[in-house]
Amino acid sequence: MSILASIKKGVQALLPVLRIGLLRKSFIYLSASILNALIPFLLLPLIARALGPANYGVVGTYTALVTGAALFIGLNTQGILGPIYFKGDREEFAEALRACLVVLWITTPCVALAFFLGGRFVESFSGVSAGWQFTVVGAAAGNFALSVALAVCQVRGMAMRFGLLQIAYSVVNIGLACGLILGLHWGWQGRALSQLCASLGVGFGGMVAFGNEYGLLKRPSVKMIREALRFGIPLVPHILATILRNSFDRIFIAAAAGTIAAGKYFIAYQIATVLTLVCSAVNQAWSPWLFQKLSTGKPEDRAEIKRVTYIVLAFFCLATVLLMTIGPYLVSVLAGGRFGNAGDLIVILAPASGLNGAYYLFTNYIFYSQRTEWLAIITVATAAIQTALTVAFVRGFGAAGAAYASLFGGIIYFSATWIAAERLVPMGWFDRRVYAQPKDAQAGGETRERAE
């Protein structure tokens, strides 16, 4: 089949996608994500110049600490809301929602106690003083509440409310940061306090909006709490490894090369992760459509999935090349001369971010097969390799070494996830016949899938 004919079939495959609203919802999610990223992006020059590389490096490590605390606050139980919602039992969904909040109230004091006991140690490598680490716990708790509210919006198809919650968080966060840093001349502490207020205010505000509808003040059953924990706790190794991949580089650069180097790296990292935000927005609308198509078991539906997937991958590749081209200029325009050669890092970090985003297209098959232990193994192994490479490369090449380690980690992560997806839900990705799948081959794939 010619390339032109393949493109024609791919475009034709997008038409039914448009009819079911995938593109419309993708546009809403993408627009909200872009605006959500654009607000702090436009104010980056003011905040970066006001803080300087050293203070901005502490902001990077503070953000990494919030991400780490969020792993244990709530224990990822919000992930159970999607599967329960699509079962169609409204009362069970409401009970699952209440169970998530109970887990939040239990885990938050435990994480706060851990910071209280290890505060001096955390301060020694992060630069975040022990007295300010309480804001890390509060911000992480607010982020979990926000993630629960966003999960409810997503499973119910409330794309507009989903976007408004995201944008509200960014507006409050950056608005307070500008007031505290530019108006009151606070340092990194102003950025920390703004993140705390935004996550608590918008996160719990979003939950209150669903309070009356789902009776959030009622007590859930112990059985539902156990079910939520049974779903969330096995994902801890996966998310911990993901956090390690995404945060260890900044913390290690700050410890090994100083906060100035960490600040330059964090600027480049923030610009590069725009690609991941785009991919994540596409996936928020993509995954329900994908699960619906997979559940039919029809060869023509799976062929359609493949066609659309390859078109989306081509779009991601073009976006990566574009960011690699204009990224260095963005650093000089947004952050100024004090951030020096941070622009060179984007050429390395952009493809790493693109690979980490494109992985979303294939990790859904692992969730569909309900074999999440595969994802945990892949993530932990990739994190171990990337961490080792970061330690070795930073000592030899400075911040550029961390960027190269991220790129190698992205290649491993994307490739391993794609291979696992094909093993668990055979789609014939690696066959020459990309746009067709015989019925007998499909039947064999279904047999293999059930055998798993």
C-alpha positions in Angstrom: 0.0 0.0 0.0 1.4 3.4 -1.0 2.1 6.1 1.5 -0.6 8.3 -0.1 -3.2 5.6 0.2 -2.1 5.0 3.9 -2.6 8.6 4.7 -6.0 8.6 3.0 -7.1 5.6 5.1 -5.8 7.3 8.2 -7.8 10.5 7.5 -10.9 8.4 6.8 -10.4 6.7 10.1 -10.5 10.1 11.8 -14.0 10.8 10.6 -15.8 8.3 12.9 -13.6 9.6 15.7 -14.9 13.1 15.1 -18.5 11.8 15.2 -18.1 10.3 18.7 -16.7 13.6 19.9 -13.1 12.5 20.5 -11.6 15.3 18.6 -13.9 17.8 20.2 -13.0 16.6 23.7 -9.3 16.4 22.7 -9.5 20.0 21.7 -11.0 21.0 25.0 -8.5 19.0 27.0 -5.6 20.2 24.8 -6.8 23.9 25.0 -7.1 23.7 28.7 -3.7 22.1 29.1 -2.1 24.6 26.8 -3.7 27.5 28.7 -2.9 25.8 31.9 0.8 25.7 30.9 0.7 29.1 29.1 -0.2 31.1 32.2 2.9 30.2 34.1 4.9 30.1 30.9 4.2 33.8 30.1 5.0 34.9 33.6 8.2 32.7 33.7 10.5 35.6 32.6 9.3 37.8 35.5 9.5 35.1 38.2 12.8 33.6 36.9 14.5 36.9 36.8 13.2 37.9 40.3 14.3 34.6 41.9 17.6 34.0 40.0 19.1 30.6 39.3 19.8 29.7 42.9 16.3 30.4 44.3 14.8 28.9 41.1 16.7 25.7 41.8 15.1 25.4 45.2 11.7 25.9 43.5 12.6 22.9 41.3 13.5 20.7 44.3 10.4 21.9 46.2 8.2 20.8 43.3 9.9 17.4 43.3 9.2 17.0 47.1 5.5 17.8 46.5 5.4 15.2 43.8 7.1 12.6 46.1 4.7 13.3 49.0 1.7 13.0 46.6 2.7 9.4 46.0 1.8 8.4 49.5 -1.0 10.9 50.2 -4.2 9.2 48.8 -2.2 6.2 47.6 -3.4 6.6 44.0 -6.9 5.4 45.0 -8.5 7.9 42.6 -7.6 5.5 39.8 -10.4 3.2 40.8 -13.1 5.7 40.0 -12.9 5.1 36.2 -13.5 1.3 36.3 -16.3 1.6 38.8 -18.0 4.4 37.0 -18.3 2.4 33.7 -19.9 -0.4 35.6 -23.0 1.8 35.7 -23.7 1.6 39.5 -24.1 5.2 40.6 -24.2 4.4 44.4 -21.1 2.3 44.1 -19.3 5.1 42.4 -20.3 7.5 45.1 -19.1 5.1 47.7 -15.7 4.8 45.9 -15.4 8.6 45.9 -16.0 8.7 49.6 -13.5 6.0 50.1 -10.8 8.0 48.3 -11.4 10.9 50.8 -11.1 8.6 53.8 -7.8 7.3 52.5 -6.7 11.0 52.1 -7.5 11.8 55.8 -5.6 8.7 56.9 -2.5 9.1 54.9 -1.9 12.9 55.2 -1.0 12.8 59.0 1.3 9.9 58.3 3.3 11.8 55.6 3.4 14.9 57.8 4.9 12.8 60.6 7.6 11.5 58.2 8.6 15.0 57.3 8.6 16.0 60.9 11.0 13.2 61.8 13.3 13.6 58.7 13.0 17.3 58.1 16.7 18.1 58.7 17.8 15.4 56.4 15.4 16.6 53.7 16.7 20.2 54.1 20.3 19.1 53.8 19.9 17.9 50.1 16.9 20.0 48.9 17.4 23.4 50.3 13.8 23.5 51.6 14.0 24.4 55.2 12.4 22.1 57.7 9.9 24.8 58.9 8.5 25.1 55.4 8.1 21.4 54.7 4.6 21.5 56.1 3.6 23.3 52.9 4.8 20.3 51.0 2.3 18.0 52.8 -0.5 20.5 52.4 0.2 21.0 48.7 0.3 17.3 48.1 -3.0 16.8 49.9 -4.6 19.5 47.9 -3.2 18.0 44.7 -4.8 14.6 45.5 -8.2 16.3 46.1 -7.8 18.1 42.8 -6.9 14.8 41.1 -10.1 13.2 42.5 -12.2 16.1 41.2 -10.6 15.9 37.8 -11.1 12.1 37.7 -14.8 12.6 38.3 -15.0 15.2 35.5 -13.1 12.9 33.1 -15.2 9.7 33.5 -18.4 11.7 33.3 -17.2 13.4 30.1 -17.3 16.9 31.7 -14.4 18.2 29.6 -15.2 21.9 30.1 -15.4 21.6 33.9 -12.1 19.6 33.8 -10.4 22.4 31.9 -11.8 25.1 34.2 -10.5 23.4 37.3 -7.0 23.1 35.7 -7.0 26.7 34.6 -8.3 27.9 38.0 -5.4 26.1 39.7 -2.8 27.8 37.5 -4.4 31.3 37.8 -4.5 31.1 41.6 -1.0 29.6 41.8 0.8 32.0 39.5 -1.3 35.0 40.6 -0.3 34.5 44.3 3.3 33.8 43.2 3.6 37.1 41.4 2.1 38.9 44.3 4.4 37.3 46.9 7.6 37.3 44.8 7.3 40.5 42.7 5.2 42.5 45.2 6.5 41.4 48.6 9.9 40.3 47.4 9.7 36.9 48.9 12.1 34.2 47.5 11.3 30.6 46.8 9.0 30.7 49.9 6.5 32.8 47.9 6.4 30.2 45.2 5.9 27.4 47.8 3.1 29.3 49.6 1.3 30.0 46.3 1.3 26.3 45.4 0.0 25.4 48.8 -3.0 27.9 48.6 -3.8 27.0 45.0 -3.9 23.2 45.6 -5.9 23.4 48.8 -8.3 26.0 47.5 -9.0 24.7 44.1 -8.6 21.0 45.0 -11.1 20.9 47.9 -13.2 23.5 46.1 -13.6 21.1 43.3 -14.6 18.3 45.7 -17.2 20.5 47.4 -18.8 21.0 44.0 -19.6 17.3 44.0 -20.4 17.1 47.7 -24.2 17.2 47.6 -24.5 15.0 44.5 -22.5 12.2 45.9 -23.0 12.6 49.7 -19.3 13.0 50.5 -20.0 13.4 54.2 -21.4 9.8 54.4 -19.2 7.0 55.6 -18.1 4.5 53.0 -18.0 0.7 53.7 -14.8 -0.9 54.9 -15.1 -3.2 51.9 -14.9 -0.3 49.5 -11.9 1.3 51.3 -10.1 -2.1 51.1 -11.0 -2.3 47.4 -9.7 1.2 46.7 -6.4 0.4 48.6 -6.1 -2.9 46.7 -6.3 -1.0 43.5 -4.0 1.9 44.5 -1.2 0.4 46.5 0.2 -1.9 43.7 0.7 1.2 41.6 3.0 2.8 44.3 6.1 1.2 42.8 5.2 2.3 39.3 4.5 5.9 40.4 7.5 6.0 42.7 9.7 5.0 39.9 8.0 7.6 37.6 8.7 10.3 40.2 12.3 9.1 40.5 12.6 9.4 36.7 11.1 12.9 36.6 12.5 14.4 39.8 15.8 12.7 40.7 17.8 14.6 38.1 16.9 18.0 39.5 17.6 17.0 43.1 20.9 15.3 42.2 22.1 18.3 40.1 21.3 20.6 43.1 23.3 18.3 45.4 26.2 17.6 43.0 26.5 20.8 40.9 24.7 23.4 43.0 21.3 25.1 42.9 22.4 27.5 40.0 23.0 24.5 37.7 19.7 23.0 38.9 17.9 26.3 38.2 19.2 26.3 34.6 18.2 22.7 34.1 14.7 23.3 35.5 14.1 26.1 33.1 14.9 23.8 30.1 13.0 21.0 31.7 9.8 23.1 32.1 9.9 24.2 28.4 10.6 20.7 27.2 7.7 19.2 29.2 5.2 21.2 27.0 5.3 18.1 24.7 4.3 15.8 27.5 1.4 18.1 28.4 0.1 17.9 24.8 0.4 14.1 24.8 -1.4 13.8 28.1 -4.2 16.1 26.9 -4.7 13.9 23.8 -4.7 10.8 26.0 -7.4 12.1 28.3 -9.9 12.0 25.4 -8.2 9.1 23.6 -8.4 6.4 26.3 -12.3 6.1 26.6 -12.5 5.9 22.7 -9.7 3.3 22.7 -11.3 1.1 25.4 -14.6 1.2 23.5 -13.0 0.1 20.3 -11.0 -2.6 21.9 -14.0 -4.0 23.7 -15.8 -4.8 20.4 -13.2 -7.3 19.4 -13.7 -6.4 15.7 -10.7 -6.6 13.4 -11.8 -3.5 11.5 -11.9 -1.5 14.8 -8.4 -2.6 15.7 -7.2 -1.7 12.3 -8.7 1.8 12.7 -7.0 2.1 16.1 -3.6 1.4 14.4 -4.2 3.9 11.6 -5.1 6.7 14.0 -2.2 5.8 16.3 0.4 6.1 13.6 -1.0 9.5 12.5 -0.9 10.8 16.1 2.7 9.5 16.5 3.7 11.4 13.3 2.2 14.5 14.8 4.2 14.0 18.0 7.4 13.6 16.0 6.8 16.9 14.2 6.1 18.7 17.4 9.4 17.3 18.9 11.4 18.6 16.0 9.7 22.0 16.2 10.5 22.3 19.9 14.1 21.2 19.4 14.4 24.0 16.8 12.8 26.9 18.7 13.5 25.8 22.3 17.0 27.4 22.7 15.6 30.8 21.6 12.7 30.5 24.0 15.1 30.1 26.9 16.9 33.3 26.1 13.7 35.2 25.6 11.9 33.9 28.7 14.6 33.6 31.3 17.3 36.0 30.2 21.1 35.8 29.9 21.7 34.6 33.5 20.4 31.1 32.6 23.3 30.8 30.1 23.5 27.6 28.1 20.2 26.2 29.4 18.9 26.4 25.8 21.3 23.7 24.7 19.6 21.3 27.1 16.3 21.6 25.3 17.7 19.9 22.2 18.3 16.8 24.4 15.2 17.1 26.7 12.7 17.7 23.9 12.9 14.2 22.4 13.0 12.7 25.9 9.8 14.6 26.7 8.2 13.5 23.4 9.0 9.8 24.1 7.6 10.1 27.6 4.4 11.6 26.1 4.0 9.1 23.3 4.2 6.3 25.8 0.6 7.2 26.8 -0.6 5.8 23.5 0.5 2.3 24.5 0.3 2.2 28.3 -3.5 2.1 27.9 -3.3 -1.4 26.6 -1.6 -2.5 29.8 -4.5 -1.0 31.8 -7.0 -2.6 29.5 -5.5 -6.0 30.1 -5.5 -5.3 33.9 -1.9 -6.5 34.1 -0.5 -3.4 35.8 2.3 -5.4 37.3 3.9 -5.3 33.8 3.9 -1.5 34.0 5.4 -1.5 37.5 8.3 -3.8 36.3 9.0 -1.6 33.2 8.9 1.7 35.2 11.0 0.4 38.1 13.6 -1.1 35.7 13.7 2.1 33.6 14.0 4.3 36.7 16.9 2.2 38.0 18.8 2.5 34.7 18.1 6.2 34.3 19.1 7.0 37.9 22.4 5.2 37.5 23.0 7.0 34.2 22.1 10.3 35.8 24.7 9.8 38.6 27.4 8.8 36.2 26.7 11.4 33.5 26.2 14.4 35.9 29.5 13.8 37.5 31.1 13.7 34.0 29.1 16.2 32.0 27.1 18.3 34.5 23.5 19.2 33.8 23.9 18.0 30.2 24.6 14.5 31.5 21.2 14.5 33.3 19.5 15.5 30.0 21.2 12.6 28.1 20.2 10.2 30.9 16.6 11.4 30.5 16.8 10.8 26.7 18.1 7.2 27.1 15.4 6.6 29.8 12.7 7.8 27.5 13.9 5.5 24.7 13.8 2.5 27.0 10.5 3.4 28.6 8.7 4.0 25.3 10.1 0.8 23.6 9.4 -1.5 26.6 5.9 -0.2 27.0 5.1 -0.7 23.3 6.5 -4.2 23.4 4.5 -5.1 26.5 1.3 -3.6 25.0 1.7 -5.8 21.9 2.3 -8.9 24.2 -0.8 -8.3 26.3 -3.2 -7.0 23.6 -1.9 -8.2 20.2 -2.5 -5.5 17.6 0.1 -6.5 15.0 2.1 -3.3 15.4 5.3 -4.8 14.1 3.7 -6.5 11.1 4.2 -5.1 7.7 0.4 -5.0 7.1 -0.2 -2.0 9.3 -3.7 -1.2 8.1 -5.3 -4.6 8.1 -5.6 -7.6 10.3 -7.0 -11.0 9.1 -9.9 -12.4 11.2 -8.0 -15.5 12.0 -5.0 -13.6 13.3 -7.4 -11.4 15.3 -9.0 -14.5 16.8 -5.6 -15.9 17.7 -4.8 -12.6 19.4 -8.0 -12.7 21.4 -7.1 -16.2 22.5 -3.7 -15.1 23.6 -5.2 -12.1 25.5 -7.6 -14.3 27.4 -4.8 -16.7 28.2 -2.9 -14.0 29.9 
